[in-house]
Amino acid sequence: MKKTAVEPIVGRYTTVSIMGEDCRIYFEEAGQGIPFLCVPTAGSDTRQFRHMMCDEDITKKFRVITFDMPWHGKSYPPVGWEKREYKLSGELFMQTIRSVSAALGLDRPVFMGCSIGGRITLQLANFYGKEFRALIGLEAADYQTTWYDRKWLHRSDVHGGEVSAAIVSGLLSPTSPEVHRQETLWQYMQSGPGVFGGDLYYYHVDSDLRGKLGGINTKTCPLYLLTGEYDYSCRPEDTLRTAKSIPGAKAKVMKGIGHFPMSENPAQFKKYIMPVLNDIVKREKKS
Amino acid sequence: MSGASKTSMERLEEKLCTRFEQAVPKRVNSDSHFVWRGRNLTADCLLQIGSVQYLIRFEQGAIKECRRGLPLMCSWDFAVRGSARAWEELWQDPPKAGWHDIGALIKRGEMTMEGKLHPLIANLQYFKDMMELPRKGGSK
């Protein structure tokens, strides 16, 4: 029988204390070099980064690491989850990322997050910029308006997975490859009950950052913002407005991409992320 | 109003309605998988293209009736109303960014969802796909 190629991605588990609670965390990694920690969009998981982790142009210079947040993917919720409603706060989100980074022994990693992960990138830059070599916010803005009532995402009479995928399906670019569009939606159909909505508590309720990002110093830690033109959740104008308010932030609009760049159109995304990564490598060589 | 004095908006609406009627209900009912996806859906929908109203009666995922204009004292469960421009842009192939999905159109104030929304939201992808059928080719 012919052997098939095995991808270089390796997945493991570790237990991390996050704000006083032990959480069993699933993480994946590939490559070697500069530590590069990645966080996916709300309600999704590490699979969003699978293309990047199999791209030698990236993994020959970066150790790409991504993890499932507690409640997501193959990570468990904390003990006693059945007695509480999941609501992600900005503080919990930041401390989760910092705790996982510390538990894995990462030395000032590059951090990249998408959507809610993009929003938290701004808060990490504001409060903990010195802990990172560079920060990359995908589909990131200090604030944006919504177009639906998130209560529909967690009801006993509506299938949570199907409605979550249907809500976000329009955030994908209609020009992205169909196979990757559908893969991205499949991920959304698989999160636990209320998890997508719980993540959106952070996005819609606990993260209006307008006028609150004065602590960002892009000389200490460069900040890159990339947003897809078809993203109407975090619109390009939301990102450009945010970048304008942060001295030294570099922003770019990605053509032909929606809200899930690394997952929905990896080839197109590569055109935009490689210059950023090359910039980071160049900066590393100088220092 | 005489036929000779049709405004450009009326001509646009007529063009859009023709496109809609060529696609719906035929392309729903002739696709057994499409009908299967809506198997839990039985409801009456008011769909509005500019000023033109349609009544669409769904029964277990099939469209049993799709008529232009509402009968007198007609009831419906939910309504989806969009401006003529909203439908025109939605049906471009490919559509322009920011006009490419009903969520984008709702956000920019060009479309609304009203009424008893449960059957619509519980079958949201089915509806999105149905409403995008007049887009030729597209990504589906």
Interface residues (C-beta under 8 A of the other chain):
Chain A: T145 T146 W147 Y148 W152 D157 V158 H159 E162 V163 A165 A166 I167 S169 G170 L171 S173 P174 T175 S176 E178 R181 E229 Y230 Y232 R235
Chain B: P94 P95 A97 G98 H100 D101 I102 G103 A104 I106 K107 L117 H118 I121 A122 L124 Q125 K128 G138 S139 K140
